[in-house]
Every structure is written in structure tokens, then in C-alpha cells.
Amino acid sequence: MQLSYNNKFKPQKNANQFFLKLKKSISTNSIILIILSIIIISLYILSIQFNWIKKFGWFGSHSNSNSIIPLHGYYKDDILTKNTLIFPSIEHAPLLRELGIDGLFESIVDPQGLKHYKLTDSFDSEDSLLNNKLDDESTNQMLKIKNSFLNHGKLKFNGGNTPEIIIVTGVDFEKYELSHLTKIVQNRVNYAQRKNYGIYVRWLQEFIPLLENSQQSKEWCKIFLIRAAMYTFPNAKYFWYLDEDAIIMNYNIDLYKYLLHPKALEPIMLKDQPIIPPNGVIHTFKNTKAENVELILTQIGQDLNLNSFIIKNGFYSKSLLEFWSDKLFRNYHNFPGFAESAITHILQWHPVYLARTALIPPRTIASLHSAIELKDDIHYNEGDFVASLRDCQSRKSCESEIDLYWSKTEN
Amino acid sequence: MFNNIDIESDFKYSPKDKLNQSNTIISQLLYYLNKYKKFVFAIVSLVLISLFTNFPLIPHLRLTSPKVVIILAANEGGGVLKWKGAQEWSIERSSIANKKDYAQRHGYDLTIKDMTLKKRYSHEWRESWEKVDILKQAFRQNPNAEWFWWLDLHTYIMEPQLSLEEHIINNLNNLTTRQLNDFNPLNIKLDAPYVDYENNPIDLVITQDCGGFNLGSFLIRKSKWSETLLDVWWDPVFYEQMHMSWEHKEQDALETLYELLPWVRERIAFLPLRKINSFPQGACSEQSDDPRYFYNEDDRDFVVNMAGCDWGRDCWNEMEHYKAVSKKLQTPWYKFW
């Protein structure tokens, strides 16, 4: 014990001796040398750090941002609103039909004889000028309606709490009478109010000037409409596009818990499912994760059903909508199903979008109407969320079908 | 026995001793530093040279992995349609050596990509744009890199001492314009709905020459935006309708996408041509009096792109000319031999 005790302290004694020796012999040079090297190394590390800050320079103020045109929609000005339920004055439908597209927009006819409608932004002043000249009651009424039609697209939500889910519907005053349009919109309003969702309803005709000519199908307008909804509700999380030919049947379903939550979506996603069943070569990915899904679609036969689908708010969906509604797709001669053909094409050729798409069973958000009750996986059964009246126009029974389902849900 | 332990622990934890101990470590260190003064000096200076300079023969330490990858498109045509002559080989050698030197100097990665004519890129078979496929491949192969600088074969870096960071990347917002107000040779509509410049970073930096967008020398940042762009750049439906008017292939396709799609427009920024892509006098010959396009020795332009030199001009002569100019400009004043 005694020995080890002594040994333990020996080195320290030696070190003390070193220290004493050193005190005498330390030259200022070596200290300077060390300090210098520390400074230089820290400078180097700092310079790396500094570059890292600079890399994110775009967060800072832009030096030439004065000249940059700020974000805007198709109109120069927005009309701000705090209302989460945005829909047009449905009661104008009969008079809008009377006015017709030609009465609502100016048009030019190109050399090929195709009519193109112009999107106007300056109608406010134009109309007030007209108002001064004309005192006729009925003309005045027509102008008011026209004005309300043309201004509806300028509405932009700026309230405090954006609803998470926005139901987007395009309504067509040429296809439905007032009574049915009222039922369609009231159905969305009733459901949205119960669940605190927002709704965004616009006349499909508002988007006609965005089409190249009057020959293009109005089907494309729904893609423009969803993009406009994203501009109107920039902070919403999901946009549910629901055609006018569809009725929400079950007001008790909370869409987020029912479908959108990754844990709800994961088990029902159809993975490795052909885009064009049954023999399509391109299938949905096996490893798509529910939390990465941006587009939720159902299939009907060989088609993707755009009667009812959900798109998440974000970069991929914005870029998808703009790409999807591109002029070159709209003008393509070989897209018989218009927007449906285009998305079928996009998913098969562009893996960026396919990787973020989920196909789900039809009865989740688009149970099809059938004349006789069919207990299968496609058609409407009692208690289903949505009744989709797809192709009701070819059955020539849109209005009676809406009446039927409306009476079912409201009783 | 207990006594002993007590004494021991007392000694161990007395504050005075602790101080001494740490002092001794420093003093020991100082002692050795002093003893091997020359050796320490040599090591420190070596480390300094390695960290801060590009002095040859010394391994250069970089704590960060390269953030910039230079993609050089070489072997254009690959001798499929005609034999590669001596001049073609020479051009290729000069161009590659030039980029290799530049990449080494600044610690960038250089990948040289083969542009041999392939059936899959010929009109009847067209599966994609070749440039796009190469970029996708480079993105995959360099997962940690941020910026990718595409350079055509017929380019020459005239001022290799300039790093991309200090010359361009660190100052992107001031150097570039997001809108085409000042220079718009294609007369693209300036305003588009849904374009949000303020909240989007710059992901693609290109230049415009007298004929519109030029993709001879451009920078692209890896992001979800650029991966999406590379995916939609080639689309068979677009190609079917446009291939007759898309004379410059992917370049014209990008112009179309820029014009039509707000999300594409949002993250593209334009540099003045002479910042990374100066032309020789032979290119843009209809506007040969416009100083915005052409290489200027006095302004020490960064890169020359001998665009279109294989269309009736002499690539080899131009390359040799600019090589000589660069050599002359890079010779330091103290070098007499």
C-alpha cells in the first residue's frame, strides 16, 4: 500500500519539474504559433459556416424584388372574404342561361372559324359607364347579374382559420335547372357546415375563356377550377373535387378520419394496381406510402373516375394541375375522355406523379348509381358516403337521379 | 487502512492539485511544441496550404463534400455518323483538361457524360431528351451535391480562378432576373397567373442568346422542383404535337414549358449571357454589333461557349484561339518564361 502510494505521486512530481523548467524556457514564439493556428483553423470553420448561411440567401430580402410581379390569379385584383363557403348566386341561373356565353364574354373568331372568348378584367368600370347611360330596369338587372358572374372568380379567402378540407364543385347553368342546382349546392353546404369544411363552387362557364376555342370540352374547366381553389384557399390541406353529378349521402362521415389520415388510407390503397385494368402495363407502385400521397382517385371500368377525387395542397399537386390542364393536352386529338384521358396518360408516363397517387376502391368516395339495387363493390349501397351519378347525361336522367338521392339524404 | 484511503482521496480531490494537473497537461504540450518547433511549424503550414490553397502536390483536405458537380457532355455523336478526326479528339482533350483543372482547383466533382448517338434518342424512337436523362443520372449518382453545372463540349472556362460560389451561386438574387422584362428575344408573355417568385427559391439558372433560351451552360439545383421538371420535360403527347417546331429539341421544349406552366416559371432565373456563356464572334452573327453576347477579353468573361461552331465554323480553331487567350490572361506578372 505504501509503495503504490508513493508511485502514484511520482509522475506528478516530474510534471511539476517540467512545468518549472518550462516556465523559464517558454518562448513567446511558440505561444504565438499556437494562437495563430487556432485562429486560422477557426477561421476556416467559420468560412464554411458562412457559406452555409449564404446558401440560403434567398430567404433574405431580394434586391430587385421591386420589379417582381407579385402572386396573382387570372384577375388583377382579389375580393377578400372571410366566408369559408364560397358559391355563386345560384338564383341567377335562368337569367345567365338567357344571356348565354356570348352575352357574358366578348369573343373573337379566328381565321379557322373557331370562336375564342376573352377573359376581361376591366368590366367593373365598363359596366358603371353603361349604368349611367341606361336606366332601363331589365337591362340594369342583366348587367348586375353579369357583373356578379364575372366578379365571382375574384373571391379570395383571408379569414383566420382556413378549413382543412375544401369541397370543390363546378356547376353548369346550361345543364341543370335552378331547382336542381340549388339541391346540389345545398347538399355541399349542409355537409360542410356540419364538419366545418369549406366549399368552393363556381360556374364552369367562368372558365370558358381559358379554353383555346369554343370547341374544347367543358370537362377541362374542372382542372382550372381546382387550381383556382388552391389560389383561393392557399392554406387548406385537401381539396375534394366533387362533380355536380354527385350527392354526399352520409353527413356523419369525417373525411379526414375516414380516408385522409395515413392510417386510414394505407390499408385501402390499391397497390400494384394497373392504371388501365385489367391488362395495363403500368401499375401503381408497391411501395407508395400513404403519407406521401397527393392524389386519391377511384377507377371505374377502364377509366379513372374524375367524378369525385381528392388532391392535397402542395407543390406536386399544383404542378400536376397546371401540367394536366396544359394547352397541349387540351388540344390533343386522341384524348376522348378529355381530362380523364390526360390523367391516365400522365400517370403512365410520369413516375413523379404516379409515385404520389393512390387508387382506392370506388365505394369509398364514389359509389355509382344503379337503377336496381346491386350489392357489389362498385354501386351505391345504403350508408355509403357519396352517390356518383357518372354518365347520367347519357342516361338522360340526371335530374331524376338527383331528386332521388336528395330525398334519401334529406329525410 | 481506512485512514490511508482517506488521505488518498483527499489528495486526489484537493482543488489545488486539480489545477496543477491541468496546468501540467498544457505545460507538457507547450514543452513538446517548443522542443519540436520546426516540425510543428512545418505541419501547421502544410495544414494551412492544404485547407486554403490549391497548391499542387499536396492532398487537399475538405471538410465538406463537394456541393457542385460539373457535368461535361463529351463525345458528341460518338463517331456514329462520321469518323472522329484528329481535330475532334484534340477539342475533346482540351475541353476535358480545362474542366478537370477547374474542378480540381475548387474541389468540385466532374462527371463526363457520353453523348454518343443512340437509337433511343432518334426521332422515330425518341424516348426522352438525352440531356434530361443525363441530368437525372447525375442527380442519382451524386446524392449529396446541391448544384449541377451543365457544360457543352465546346466550352472553355477562361477564368478558372473564379469559384462558382463567389462568381454566381452566393449572389444569385442580385445577378439574375426572374422576369424577362429587359431582354426577351422570344417575346414570351411576361405576366402569368399563379406565379409566386417571392416564396420560391431559384432552382434553374439559364441564359438567353439572340435566339432565346440557351442550354449550353446552365446551373440546376437538385430539388423536388427540378426532379419534377426533368420528369415532365419530355412527354410523348407534347412531342407528337411539337416536334416539327422544336428544332432545338429540349431547349425549345423548355421554352414551351416556361411559357405554359406557372410552376416551371416560378423557379427559373436568367443570367446575362456573358456571365457563364459568352459567345465567340461567329455565333449570333446577325447581331454582331451587340456587346451583350460576345466574349470580351478586357472584361475577363468567365466562360466561352463556341455554340454552333460545327455548323460551318471551325471548332478546333476557335478552341485553340480561346485556349491561347486564356493562357495569356492567366500568366502571372512575375512569370517571364
Interface residues (C-beta under 8 A of the other chain):
Chain A: M1 Y5 K8 F9 Q12 A15 N16 F18 F19 K21 L22 K23 S25 I26 S27 N29 S30 I31 L33 I34 L36 S37 I40 I41 Y44 I45 I48 N51 K54 K55 G57 W58 G60 H62 S63 N64 S65 S67 I68 I69 P70 L71 H72 G73 Y74 R227 Y231 F315 Y316 K318 S319 E322 F323 D326 K327 L328 F329 N331 Y332 H345 W349 H350 P351 V352 Y353
Chain B: M1 N4 E8 F11 D17 N20 Q21 N23 T24 S27 Q28 L30 Y31 L33 N34 K37 V40 F41 V44 V47 L48 L51 F52 L63 T64 E146 E165 I169 N170 N171 L172 N173 N174 T177 R178 Q179 N181 L190 D191 P193 Y194 V195 D196 Y197 E198 N199 P201 I202 K224 W225 E227 T228 D231 V232 D235 P236 V237 F238 E240 Q241 M242 T256 L260 L261 P262 W263 V264
